Amino acid sequence: MRNRLLVVLVGVLLVAGCGAQPAPAGHPTDTACETQPGGEKAESGVRIIGVNLVAKHCAEFEVTNSGSRAAVYTVTFAFLASSGEALVTPQRTVPVVGPGRTVKDIVRVGELRSELARVKIVKVRSVPAAEAPSAECPSSGLRLYADDDAEAAMGLRVLGIHLENCGPRARQLKGYPKLELLDEKHKAIRTVKILHGGNAITSSPTGADGPARPVVLKPGERASAHLVWRNTVEAGGANISSPYVRVWAEPGAAPIMLTPELDLGTTGKLGVGPWKKDQP
């Protein structure tokens, strides 16, 4: 009888364990921040709901997706001194917030060189979950991503777009990546000319020069293309910014939405170079 009871108890525990669900990645699993209510207004669906300015230097916030598609959010915060100086500007990515859903999260920083006065939201970027760049190999076998920041010199900007063949077979590229520029509301920008080659923007070498040639990528190999632009601003022109760029690596490929923060000024032009195989 005793042995039968032990078997029943073990079975109950196993069933209970199988039904337990882990907390979603990026979501707080505790209240260790111990925040006081925050008073910052919502910014693009993100609102700070509590801060700890003294001991733990953290802020609790919530993200509400009012759109119709699941999205990945990247939020930039500023932890400010009483003078208004930004002591640190951390980013926090909240993965896959479903349409109509609200998700809470916590951003934490370490020791600060000055007394913390408040926390504010600096910038919010969101991309459809189906178009978000991935650190893992997607089902297409092609992983597309961009440099974190553009190289800048004398108003000239150069940003690399990278493509890794992480699949099991060789892939061939030819030509240029297809681009669509988007504004802060994810609306297409039609007033910018997308030109082939960096020489459409500058005579200086940028990596976006030369003709398009066929590129064969074996598994594990990478290719790059470069975006080139100037942020010149002239009186009377429309100052255009494109936080988002939708990129198709090749015809028929699924698009990936990048956040390169293109500050195009009033030039109305963006140069894109051909795919070139990265050298080992």
N, C-alpha and C positions, 0 to 999 in steps of 0.2 A: 504493500500500500504506500509505504514511504517513497519507494523508488518511482512509483507511478506519479506521485505528487510532484516529485522533483522534475520529471520529464515534462509535465504540464506547465510548471513554472518557467522552465527554460524556453518552452515553445512560446509562451506569452511574451517573454522578454525579447525573443528574436523577432516576433511580429511587430512589437512596438518599435524596435530599432529600425526595421525596414521602412516603417512609415514616417520616420523622422526626416525632416527636410532641412538642409543647411541654409543659413542666411545667404541671400544673393550677394555676389561679389560687389564690393564697393559700398555696401550698406552697413551702418553702424550696428554692432551686436551688443553694445553696452552703453551706459550713460556716464562713462568715465570723464567726459569733458566737463560735466557739472556746470552747465552754462546758466547764465542769467538771461532773461528775455532780451532779445535784440530789437532795435527799432528801425532797421534799414528797410526801405521800400523794395518791392519786388522789381527785378530786372530781368526781362526776357524769360519769365517763368521761374526765376530763381529768387528765393527770399531767405535772408539770414533770420533765424528764429531764436538764436541764443548765442551768447559769447562768454568766454572766460578770459578776462583781461589780466588776471593776476598770476595764478600759479601754473596753469596748464597751457595757456596761449593757444586756444582753439576756438572754433566757431561751429555751431550746428546750423545746417541749412536744409532747405527742401527745394526740390525740383518738380515742377508741374508741367507735364506735356499736354498742351492744349491742341496739338495737331492730330492728324488722322493716322500717322504712322509711328511705329516705335523709333526712338532716337537715342543717340549717344551724346551726352552733354559734357563739355569741358568748360569749367568755370575758373576764372582767374580772380583771386582776392588780393586785397591790399591790407596788411596789418600796419596801422598808422600810429605814430607817436602823437603827442598832444600838439606838436608844431605842425602837424599835417604831413610830415615826412613819411614816406613808405619805408618801413623797416624791412619788409620782405613781401614778395608777391607770389605766393604759391599757387599752383594749378591743381585742380582736382577733377578727375574724370569720373562721371557717373554712367555706368554702362546700361544700355537698353532699358529706357523708361518707356513703358507702353503707352499708347494713346489714351488720354483721359486719366492717367495715373499720376500720383504724387509719391515721390521717394525722398526719404530723409538721409542725410549723410553728414559726416564731420570732416573738417579740414583742421589739421594740427601743424604747428611749427615748433621748432626747438627754442633754445635760449635766444633772447633778443638783447641788443646792445643798449636799448633805451626802454623806458616805461611805455607799455602799450595803452593806447587811449581808445581806439575803436577799430572795427573791421568793416570793410566795405567791399562790394562786388565791383570789379573793374571791367570785366568782359565775360560774355557768355557766348559760346559757340555750340551749335548742335548740328549733327548730321544724321540722316536716316540710318538706322541700324544696318539695313541691307546694303548701304553704300560706304560704311565706315571702313577705314584702313584697318587691317588686322595684323597682329603680331604673329599669328599662326598662319599656316598655309591654307588658303581658301580652296574650295572645291574646284575652281578653275585651274589651279596649279600655277597661277601667276599672282605674285604679291606686289602691290603697288603702294608706294609711299613717297613722301617728300622730305627734303631737309627741314630741320626745325626752324632755321632762320635763313634769310637771303643774305648773300654777300653784298655789301654796300660800299660804294666809293664814288664821291663826287656826284651824287644823285643817281648813279647807275645801280641797278639791282640785278642780281643773278641768283636763281634758285634752281636746285637740282631736283628732278623727279626720277625715281628709281624703280626698276622693275626686276624682280627676282623670279627666275623659273624654279619654283619649289616643287614642281610636279615630277612625274616619273618619265616624261618623254621630252625630246627636243622640241623647241618652239621657234618659229621664224617670225621676225618683225621686219617691216619695211615701211619707211616713211616717217611720219610724225605722229605723236599722240594727238588725239582729238580733244579739244578743250571747250568748255562752256563756262563763262564767268557768271558768278551769282553775287547779288548784293546781300545785305544783312538779313533780309527777309526771304532769302533763297529764291529771289526772282532773277530771271536771266537779264544780263546787261547786254544790250544790243548796240551800244554806241562805241565800243572798242574794237578796233581792227586787230585780228590775230594774224600775224605775218610769219612766214617761214624764214628761219635763220636769224642769228643774232645780229648780222650786218644790217638788218632792217632797222635796228635801233642804234647801233654804235659800230665804229670801225675798229674798236679794240677787241682783242680775242676774248671770248666768253665761254667757250666750250659748246656754244650753240651754232657754230659755223660749219660750213662744208655741206656737200650734197647728201641726200638720203641714200643709203645703201642697204641691201638685205643684211639682216643680222640673225644669226642662228644661235640660240641659247640652249646649251646642254643643261641637264638638271644640275641645279646649284649655281649656275652662272647668272650674271646680272647685266642689265643695260641701263643707260641713263640718257635723259634728255634735259635740256635746260631752258628755263624761262628767263627772258631778258626784258627789262623795262626801265624807264626813267620816271622819277616822281616829280618832275618839273611842274611848277604851278605858275601859270600866267594869268594876269588880270583878264576877266571877262569870260574865261573858260570854265567848264564844269569840272570840279575836282572829284575824280572817280576813285572809289575804293571797292575792291572785290575781296571780301574776306574768304569766300568759298570759290573753289574751282572744281567742276566735275570733269573727270578725266577718263577717256576710253583708251586703253593701251593699244588696241587694234580693232579693226572693224568687227562688229559682232560681239565684242567683249562686254562684260557687265561693267558699268561705270563705277568709279570710286570717287567720293567727294573729299577733297583735301581742303585744308584751311591755311593757305599760304599768306593771307593778309596782304594782297597786292595793293600798294599805294601808287596808283597810276597817274596821279596828278591830273593835269589837263592835257596830257599828250595824246590820249585816245588810241595808244598803240601798245601791243604786247608781242614780242618776238618769241617763237618757240623753235628750238633746234630739233634735229632728227634724232632718232634712237641710235645710240652708239654703244657697242659692247664694252663693258668695263674691263680694264686690263688687270690681270692677277697681281 
